[in-house]
Amino acid sequence: MKPIYLDNAATTQVDDEVAKAMQPYFNEKYANPSSKNEFGIKAKQAVEKSRKIISDKIGSKSNEIIFTSGGTESNNLALKGLFFANYPAKNHIITTKIEHDSVLNVCRWLEKQGAKITCLNVNKEGFIDIMDIEKAITSKTFLVSVIHGNNEIGAIQSIQEIGKKCKNKGVLFHVDACQSFTKVPIDVRKMNIDLMTLNAHKIYGPKGVGALYVCSGIKIIPLLHGGGQEKGLRSGTENVAGIVGFAEAVELTNQKDADNIEKLRDKIIKELLKIPGIKLNGSMQNRLCNNVNISIKDVDGETLLSYLENAEIYASAGSACMSNSNEKSHVLKAIGLNEKEIESSLRISLSKYNTEKEIDFFLEKIKEIIKKLRRAKI
């Protein structure tokens, strides 16, 4: 059997159709879309067609999509851009303790520039209390930023309710939808979303390309200054091949794939919870279709990962949420897990390419490994 990849929350395999759609823009239609010649105009048309496909998917206008290099840049542009557009009249941002590092680390940096940051608690399943947002809003608040589908525990927040609350209070609402985009229906108008972060490589598209939805009329200070591309909000020659691939990935998404992934997710959860000493982290309901996160009593997550890798099965552990950091997962801490539970955690994230045969093999192997590791501890 070929290697089994169960780390799709980190990145996904590029769809063959996506790669095929991108190919001409490397060596045939390679013009700069800012060029005024016919060659450049055709490249520009490809970018604008892609922009329309992505905007249609979220219910926005085409000119409200700003292409970036990915989710991290989009989050930086949203938070920093809005802060510098509103400071010093308003300087307060509300977010949560389970955001992606590209939000939390930006907030820490902005504090040094004069921002006031409120990080809301979540409950044991990873959900925020919407009343906490209302209580936290002050006359200085200009932004609430909330992750839609959490990358570690899969919790899907009640974005529409939060958006309504923000609108009623006259506060802008930013959503990090990198993990939820195309897995959960999103309509920026109905959900009262003012800004939203998207990326391609979580949905079978290429790495290095993403987008920020910015509702018309919202003022943002750009991070990059140059030729004025992307309405002056993101200067730099557009990644035409990446943008085309992003749009193709969006067009290829469908509910059938999401339903199949969810069935495999539920099978994994059902079978793993039969093993004594295993608990599910996060909610069974309101969970991303591709996410499983567990803690396994008397088993070290990193050791378990090593054994799985020996069987050519690739997942991720919560004991170190970033490869370049020794810090334990802030998300698992936020939902109340203790040190041992965090160290014994495992995240399994699925894709449309995973098969039932692969999942059966994974379940067989992980049961064997858990028994072996627990016996070694006695």
N, C-alpha and C positions, 0 to 999 in steps of 0.2 A: 504494500500500500504506500502511496506517495505521502509526503509530510502532511500533517493535519494542522491547519492554521486556525487557531481559536483566539486570535488577538486583534479582531477586526475593529475594536474601538480605538486602537492605535493607528491603524491604517487598513485599507482594503486593497485587494487585487484590482488592477485596472482592467475593466471590461474590454474584451477584444474589439467590440464595436467602437468603444471610446478611442482606443489606440488607432484604429483604422480611420476614424474621423479626423484625428489629429495629424496623421502622417503627412498629408499634402502641405500642411502649414510649416513644415520643417524644411522641405527641399523643393517645393513647387510654387506654393503661394506664400512665399516667405517675406513679402513686402512689409514695410513699416506702415501701420494703419494711419499714421499722421501725414504720410506722404500724399501729395495732391495729384500724383499721376494715377493712371488707370489701375496699375498694379496695387498701389496703396489703397485706392478706393475699394477694391474688391476685398482686401484684408479688413478694412473698416466695416464693410457690409457684413462680414462674417462675425465680427465682434458685436455689432448691433443686433444681428439675428440671435446670437447667443444671449445677449442681455434680455431680449424679449422673452425667450424661452424660460429663463430663470425668474424674471419678474412675474410672468403668468402663473408660475408654480406657487408663488406666495401672495398673489392678488395685489401686486403693486404696479405702479407705472414703470415703464421701461427705463426712464431717465432717473429713477430713484435707486438704481443698482450701480454701485461703484466697485469696480474690480480691484482686487488687492492680491497680495502674495499668499494669502491664507487666513485662517481663523485668528492667529495671534496678531497679525497686522490689523485686521478688522476690529478686534477688541481694543487694541491700542488707539486706533484712529477714533473710535466711538468715544472712549472715556477721556483721553487726553484732548481730543479735538473739541469736545463739548466743554470740558473744564476751562480751557483757555478762551473759549468763546463767551463763557459766563462769569469768569472770575474778574474782579473781586465781588461783584454784586451778589453772586451766589457761589457757594463753594462746597456744598454738602452732597455726598453720594451715598446711597443706600444699596448694599449688595448682600450676599449671603456667605456663610462660612464654607460652602461646598462648591464655590465657583472654580473654574479652570484657573491655573496659575497665570495665564495671560490677562486675567481680570484682577486677581488678588495682588499680583506683583505690581501691576500698574497702579492700583489703589495705594499700595505702600509707597510707591515713588511719588504719587501725587500729594500724599500727606506732607512730603518734604517741600512741596511747592505751595502749600497753604490750604490744601483740601482737608475737609473733615469727613471721615469715613465711618459709616455704621455698618457692621457685619452682623446680619441677623442669624440667630440660632435656627436650627432645624430640629424636627422630632426624630425619633429613633428610626423612622423609615425614610428620612431625608427630605421631608416636606416643610416648607416655611408656613407660618401662621400669617395669613393675609392681614389680620388685625395688627400684627407687629409692624407691618409696613406703614399702615395708617398712623400708628402711634409715633413712628420714627420720623415722619415727614415734618419738616420745619419750614419757616419762611426762606431759609437759605438753601433748601434742597432743590437741585435742578435735575437730578437723575436717579432712577432706580434701575439697577442692572441685575438680571436674574438669568441663570442658565436654565434652558428649557428641559433638556434630557441630560441627566448627569452622566459623565463619561465613566465613572467608577461603579456606581450602584444603580444606574438606570432610572432614577426617580424622575417622573415627568411632572413638572410643576403646573399649577392651574393658571396658565399664562393669561387666559382671557379675563379671569377675575382680577388678577393683578393689574392688567392693563386698564381695566375699567376704573379701578381704584386710583391709579396714577392720573388718568384723564380727569377724573372728578376733582383731583387735588391740583391740577395744573402742572404736573411734574412729568418730564420726559421718561420714556420707558425703553430700555435697551435689553434685547434678548440674545443670548449666545445659543444659537440653534445648530451648532456644528454637528452634534450627535443626533439630533431629532429630525433634521431636515430630510424630507422624503419618507421618513418612517412614521411621522405623525402629521396629520393634516395641519397646515398653517395658512391663515389668512390674516395678513397684517392689519387690514382695515377692521375686520370683525374683532380681532384680538387687541385693538388699540396699541399696536406696537409702533414705536417711532423710529427705532433703529434695530437692525438685526444682523448678526454675524453668521455667515455661511462659509463652508469650504467644500472642496471637490473630493479630497482623497478619503473621506469617510463614506463616500457613496459610489465607489468604483471608478472615480475619476483620477486625474493626475495630482501629484503633490505640487506645491508651490503656486497654487491659484485658489482664490476665494473671493468673497464679495461682502460688502457692507450695504445693506438696505438703509437708506436715509430718506425719511419722509420729506416731501417737498416743503420748503420754507424753513427747515431747520438749519441753523448756522453752525458750521464746524470749522475750526482752524486746522488746515492740513498739516500733516507731519512732514511731508516731503514737498519741496518746492523745486520747480523746474519748468518743463514745457507746458504745464497746465492741462495735462491729460485728465480724463475722468472728472470733468466739470471743475477742474482746478483742485480737486480734493486728493488726487493721488497721481502726482507727476511721475513720469517714467514711461518708456515705450511699453505698450500693453503686450502681455504674454498671449499672443493670438492663438497658438496651438493649445495652450492650457485652457484658455477661455472656451474655445470650441469643444475641447474634451469635457469641460465642466458641464456645458449645456447638453452635450450628448448623454452624459451620465444621468442628468436630470430627466431627460426624455425617456430613458430606458427604465426608470424606476416604475414599479407597479405593485398593486396591492397583493397579488398572488405571491410574489417573492416574500413580502413582509409576513404574510400569513404562514408560509412554509417555515420561515425562520422562527416565528413565534411557536410553532408546534415543536420544533427541535428544542427551543429554549425550555418549554414546559416539560418536555421529556427529561431533559437534563436535571431540572429542579426536582421533579418527582422522584427520579431514581437516586439522586444524591441525598435527598432528605430521608431516604430509607436507612442510610448509614448512621448509626448512633454517633452523637457528638458533632453533627454538621448542622449549621444554621444558615439560613438565607439572610444576607445583608440587603436591606431595602425592602420595598413592598412587592407583594405578589401582583397587586393591581397597580395601575398607573406606572408601568415599568416599560422601558424600551424593549422592543420585540427581540433584540439580539443580545440582551445583557443578562448574565448570571454572575452574582458575587456571593461567595460563601466563606465562612470561617470553619476550620476543621480542627476540632479539639485534639490536642497531643500530636499535632503535625506542623512542622515548620513550612511555611509557604514557599520559601526559596529552595528548600531541599526538595519539596514536592515538584516544583518547576523543573529542577535538574533531572529528576527521574522521568518526568514526562518528556523532556527534551531527548533523553536517551531513546525514547520510543518514537521520536520525531513528531511529538505533539507540542504545539506552541501556544501558551496562554500567558497570563501575567499575574504577578503577586502584588499585594497591597502593602507589603512591608517596606518597599521603596517604590513610590509611585512614579519617580522619574529616574531614568538610568544614570543621570549625572548628579544625583542627590542621594544622600543617605537618610533623608528625612522620611518618616513614615507618613502614610496617606492622611492628609488633613481632612479628607471627606469621611473616612472611617472613624477618625477621632471625633468629628462633629456629630456623628450619629450615635456616639456614646460607647464605641468599642474600646475595650481595654487593650493594653500593650500586647498581651498574648493573643487575643482575638485578631488584632491587626496583623501580627506576625504569622498567623496561621491562615490568612485570607488568600483567596484565589479568585481572579476574574476571568471568566470565559465569555468571549464575545464572538458572535456568529456572523456569517455572511450568507448570501444567496448561493455561494459555491459549496457550502458544507452539505454533506449528504447524511442520510440516516445511518448508512453503513459506517461512516466516519464517527458519528456520535456513539454508536454501539461499541466501536473499538475503544474510543476514549473512555467510556463508562467502565468497560471491562478493565482497562489498564489502571485507571485512577483508583478503582476499588482494590486492585491487587497492591498498588503502591501504598495506599493508606494502611492496609493491613500490615505490610512489611515495615513501614516506618513506626507504627504503633507497637509492634512486637519488639523492635529494636530499642524502644524506650523503656520497656519493662525491666 
